[in-house]
């Protein structure tokens, strides 16, 4: 989960062990991309998704928002 304006480059960096936090934990794949008009909105969603309690909750979120997100969630995900 992260935000960037170059997703292909970011995945490549993760998969070639150029990112310390994810080194030797891949391979990584691109699962979903959402586009936002501002970086602040992208960061808001990133923080929300990183606080979800399980991979199932993340998958549920993506399935409920397949193409776009009209209203950004607050930073307190429900259980």
Beta strands, then each sheet from edge to edge (+ up, - down):
end
